[in-house]
Amino acid sequence: MCKTCWLLLVLFLPLPTPAIAETYRVFDKDQNVVEIWKEKDGLIEVYNPDMSRKGYIKKEGKRLERYDKDWRREGRVEHDLDPKGKGR
């Protein structure tokens, strides 16, 4: 195979693309970054500002479950999806 054909094959060969992750930064009242959240496929990975793993947030129905880095549950938040904001 000629060098030009090989180069074209390499340049245009479809490669598997990773899922795109949304990234969010969580700030304190003094505008310092306290956490970095990366959401991918319904799971939010939580990192410290130095990018060391802090834990996870998992969406389960109408609630968010928060876990530490060893998957021990730390807390839960339930939210109402009522668009009128009347709640229950």
N, C-alpha and C positions, 0 to 999 in steps of 0.2 A: 504494500500500500504506500502511495506517495506521501511525503511529509505534509503537503497541503491537505490531502484527503483526511489524514489522521488528525490534523489540527481542527478541521471542520467537524469531524466526528466528536472530538473531545468538547468543542465549544457548544455544540448543539445537541448533545446527548442528554435526554431528559433525566434528571436526577431526582430522587425522592426529596421533597421539601419538608422541613420540619414544620410542625404546627406553630402558628404565630402566637406569641404570648403577649398579653397586654401588661404593661408595667406601670405601677402607681407608687408614688412616694407619700408617706404619712409623716406629717410635720407636727411638732408640738407648738405651744402658743408663742414661743420665741423664734419660730420659723427654722428650727433645726430638724433635720431628717431623723426620725426615730425608727422607722421601719420601711422596708421596700417590699411591695407585694407584686408577685408575678402570677397572673391568672392565665391558665391554660387548661382547656377541656373541662371546665367546671370546678377545678381545684385551684385554690390560691395558695402559692408557696410564700411564706413570710420569712424575710431575711432581716438581719441587723444591718445598720449602715455600712459595716465592713464586709457585707455579703456573706457572713456566716449564717447558716440555716438556723432559724428561730422556731419555725413551726409551720402549721398549715391551717387553712380555713376551708371547710368543705360545705358546699351548698346541699342541703337536704330538705326538699319541699319548701316550706315557708320559713325555714330557720337556717341560720349559719352556725356551724359547730367549729370551735377553735381548738386545735390540738397543739401540743408541744412537738419538738422535733422527733420524739420517740413515740408519737401517736397516742399520748395520754391526753384525754379530754381536759381542757382548761375552762371552757365555758360555752354558752350557747346564747344566741340572740334570735328571738322570734320576731317576725315583722308581718304586718298586715298589708296585703296588696290591694286593699280597697282604694280605688282612685279618688273617692270623695273624702278620704281621710277620716271617716267616722269611727273606724276601728270596730271592736266588738262590744 
